[in-house]
Amino acid sequence: MSGVVVLGGAGGIGSAVVRALLAEGRPVAVVDVAPPEQADVPWIRGDASDPATIDAAFDALGGVTGLVHCLLSEHRAPLAEQTADALRRVLDIGAVSALEPLQQLVARAGGKPCAAVLVSSIHAGLAWGGQAPYAMAKAALEALGRAAAVEFGPRGLRCNVVRPGFVMVPRNARRWQDADTRDALTGLQPLGELAQPDDVARVVAFLLSAQARAVSGETVTVDGAMTAALPEPPAT
């Protein structure tokens, strides 16, 4: 089976995606600034916004027909205190960094079917105090995914976006490890439980597979219906 390049493969969702793909027997190359975590995959340690790093990742596999973008950056501060430089940095890492890999995937596939999944967040469609740059980057990433599906579709690319809600990843462990906060978060979930990284990874793996051959240009939300619920007090 042709390989998949996973950008940000050391993160909570990224590492789950790597495990899911390996379980399916797909060769995987990982790009991350973190030290190697798995000896059974090519691990390119470097900046995923650097074209040379992306070249190395694609070269590490004999053939690549899949790409997963799991990169993110944040600059948490009230909007009145944000700076243009901080905003540009978050946008570069969270959204602009997906352009070069998408271009390379299409070029290297040479007209053969290929697929990309960009991992966004429910923040792309919502606002939360202090997280404007993150939300803007994820919204831009989703726009790029739609454009790639339309413009690169004739060249064989399927491009989709996965939009997770709250997921129990190490990055936010301080929240779900606190009993009161975890109960509050769970209370926002109509399904009554918080998502695990593997829940998102399985959706990503499906969208990369031939089973999703007619799915492109879509945004799939994985949030347990949290954003589908109307936030009104219960009727008395």
LINFENNOR-V85736 format. One record per residue. N is the residue number from 1. SS is DSSP state (@ for helix, = for strand, . for the rest). Layout:
# LINFENNOR-V85736
n:ss
N:SS
N:SS
This chain:
# LINFENNOR-V85736
n:ss
1:.
2:.
3:=
4:=
5:=
6:=
7:=
8:.
9:.
10:.
11:.
12:@
13:@
14:@
15:@
16:@
17:@
18:@
19:@
20:@
21:@
22:@
23:@
24:.
25:.
26:.
27:.
28:=
29:=
30:=
31:=
32:=
33:.
34:.
35:.
36:.
37:.
38:.
39:.
40:.
41:.
42:=
43:=
44:=
45:=
46:.
47:.
48:.
49:.
50:.
51:@
52:@
53:@
54:@
55:@
56:@
57:@
58:@
59:@
60:.
61:.
62:.
63:.
64:=
65:=
66:=
67:=
68:=
69:=
70:.
71:.
72:.
73:.
74:.
75:.
76:.
77:.
78:.
79:@
80:@
81:@
82:.
83:.
84:@
85:@
86:@
87:@
88:@
89:@
90:@
91:@
92:@
93:@
94:@
95:@
96:@
97:@
98:@
99:@
100:@
101:@
102:@
103:@
104:@
105:@
106:@
107:@
108:@
109:@
110:.
111:.
112:.
113:.
114:=
115:=
116:=
117:=
118:=
119:=
120:.
121:.
122:@
123:@
124:@
125:@
126:.
127:.
128:.
129:.
130:.
131:.
132:@
133:@
134:@
135:@
136:@
137:@
138:@
139:@
140:@
141:@
142:@
143:@
144:@
145:@
146:@
147:@
148:@
149:@
150:@
151:@
152:.
153:@
154:@
155:@
156:.
157:=
158:=
159:=
160:=
161:=
162:=
163:=
164:=
165:.
166:.
167:=
168:.
169:.
170:@
171:@
172:@
173:@
174:@
175:@
176:@
177:.
178:.
179:@
180:@
181:@
182:@
183:@
184:@
185:@
186:@
187:@
188:.
189:.
190:.
191:.
192:.
193:.
194:.
195:=
196:.
197:@
198:@
199:@
200:@
201:@
202:@
203:@
204:@
205:@
206:@
207:@
208:@
209:.
210:@
211:@
212:@
213:.
214:.
215:.
216:.
217:.
218:.
219:=
220:=
221:=
222:=
223:.
224:.
225:.
226:@
227:@
228:@
229:.
230:.
231:.
232:.
233:.
234:.
235:.
236:.
